[in-house]
Amino acid sequence: MREIEFRQWSSGFFHYWGSGPDSFTGPLSNHLDILSEQYTGLRDKNGKKIFEGDVVIFRNTKTPALIVWNPLFASFCLRRSGWVFNHFFGEAVYPFDVEVIGNIHENPELLEVKE
C-alpha cells in the first residue's frame, strides 16, 4: 500500500499526518484544510523520505534543487537555478541519486543563487 503522508510547517516545527507507520497522529480528514506538503512516496539515497519543499542535491553537484508539485502534470518535479523549466523525477535524476540536504522552511538560504 502506498503511504499517504503530509507535513505542515507551523511555529518553527513540522507537523505530520498520514497513513505511514511513523507519521499518523490523528484522522487525516481532520487536517485536510491546513496541509501543505505531501510525501512523494520516494526516499533519497540515504533512505530519508522526500517531501514537497525539500531541498536536494544530486550527481555530485553543488547546485541544490527544490522538490515542487506540478499540478498541470500531476507530478513531483525538481526546480533548480539555471534550468529553464522544471524536470520530473526520473527524467533529470533518479530518487536514489538524490540526497535531502534541508527544506525550504528551515534552510531557505540553500536556494539562494550565488554569483
Secondary structure as the mmCIF struct_conf table of DSSP 4:
data_model
#
loop_
_struct_conf.conf_type_id
_struct_conf.id
_struct_conf.beg_label_comp_id
_struct_conf.beg_label_asym_id
_struct_conf.beg_label_seq_id
_struct_conf.end_label_comp_id
_struct_conf.end_label_asym_id
_struct_conf.end_label_seq_id
STRN STRN1 GLU A 5 SER A 10
TURN_TY1_P TURN_TY1_P1 SER A 11 GLY A 12
STRN STRN2 PHE A 13 GLY A 18
BEND BEND1 SER A 19 GLY A 20
TURN_TY1_P TURN_TY1_P2 PRO A 21 SER A 23
BEND BEND2 GLY A 26 GLY A 26
HELX_RH_3T_P HELX_RH_3T_P1 LEU A 28 HIS A 31
TURN_TY1_P TURN_TY1_P3 LEU A 32 ILE A 34
STRN STRN3 GLU A 37 ARG A 43
TURN_TY1_P TURN_TY1_P4 LYS A 45 ASN A 46
BEND BEND3 GLY A 47 GLY A 47
HELX_LH_PP_P HELX_LH_PP_P1 LYS A 48 LYS A 48
STRN STRN4 LYS A 49 PHE A 51
TURN_TY1_P TURN_TY1_P5 GLU A 52 GLY A 53
STRN STRN5 ASP A 54 PHE A 58
TURN_TY1_P TURN_TY1_P6 ARG A 59 ASN A 60
BEND BEND4 LYS A 62 THR A 63
STRN STRN6 ALA A 65 ASN A 70
TURN_TY1_P TURN_TY1_P7 PRO A 71 ALA A 74
STRN STRN7 SER A 75 ARG A 80
TURN_TY1_P TURN_TY1_P8 SER A 81 GLY A 82
BEND BEND5 VAL A 84 PHE A 85
STRN STRN8 HIS A 87 PHE A 88
STRN STRN9 PHE A 89 PHE A 89
TURN_TY1_P TURN_TY1_P9 GLY A 90 ALA A 92
STRN STRN10 VAL A 93 VAL A 93
HELX_RH_3T_P HELX_RH_3T_P2 PRO A 95 ASP A 97
STRN STRN11 VAL A 98 ASN A 103
TURN_TY1_P TURN_TY1_P10 ILE A 104 GLU A 106
HELX_RH_3T_P HELX_RH_3T_P3 PRO A 108 LEU A 111
HELX_LH_PP_P HELX_LH_PP_P2 GLU A 112 LYS A 114
#
